[in-house]
Amino acid sequence: MNKKEISKLEYYGHDKDYSIGDGLYIRVRKSSKVWIFRGRLERKAKVKTTGKFPEVGIIPAKKKAYPL
């Protein structure tokens, strides 16, 4: 998924996560799009917000996600 495709994603009445790969997702909300990372640390599921789209691009969002 690239910047143009992410820009076209729309809100349809509820938050929805779209997988980018390697645990990175773009969450489409009513008023914004947010980067989130899902992973495991010490066998526990963790979720980390890495910034808003388009202020933070795909590559910087991935860099902020590691390490969890």
C-alpha positions in Angstrom: 0.0 0.0 0.0 1.4 3.4 -0.9 0.7 7.0 0.1 -1.9 7.5 -2.7 -3.8 4.4 -1.8 -3.8 5.3 1.9 -5.1 8.8 1.1 -8.1 7.2 -0.6 -9.2 5.1 2.4 -12.5 6.3 3.8 -14.3 6.1 7.1 -17.4 3.9 7.0 -19.1 4.4 10.4 -16.4 2.6 12.5 -12.7 2.5 12.9 -11.0 0.0 10.6 -7.4 -1.2 10.5 -5.6 -1.9 7.2 -2.4 -4.0 7.2 0.7 -2.6 5.6 2.9 -5.5 6.6 5.4 -6.5 9.3 2.9 -5.6 12.1 2.2 -2.1 10.8 -1.4 -0.9 10.3 -3.1 2.3 9.3 -6.2 2.9 11.4 -8.9 4.9 9.7 -11.0 6.9 12.1 -13.7 9.5 11.6 -11.4 12.4 11.9 -7.9 11.0 11.2 -5.7 8.2 10.0 -3.2 6.8 12.6 -0.3 4.5 12.3 -0.3 1.6 14.8 2.1 -1.3 15.3 1.0 -4.6 16.7 3.6 -7.0 18.1 4.6 -9.1 21.1 7.0 -8.3 23.9 7.8 -11.0 26.5 4.8 -13.1 25.2 2.4 -10.2 25.7 0.5 -8.5 22.9 1.4 -4.8 22.5 0.0 -2.0 20.4 2.0 1.2 19.8 0.8 4.3 18.0 3.6 5.7 15.8 2.0 8.9 14.4 -0.7 10.4 12.2 -0.9 10.1 8.4 0.2 12.1 6.4 2.5 13.9 8.9 4.3 10.6 9.4 5.0 8.5 6.2 5.2 4.8 5.9 9.0 4.5 6.4 9.2 6.7 9.4 6.2 4.9 11.0 8.1 1.6 10.6 11.2 3.0 12.1 9.3 4.4 15.1 7.7 1.0 15.6 10.9 -0.9 16.3 11.8 -1.7 19.0 8.3 -2.2 20.5 
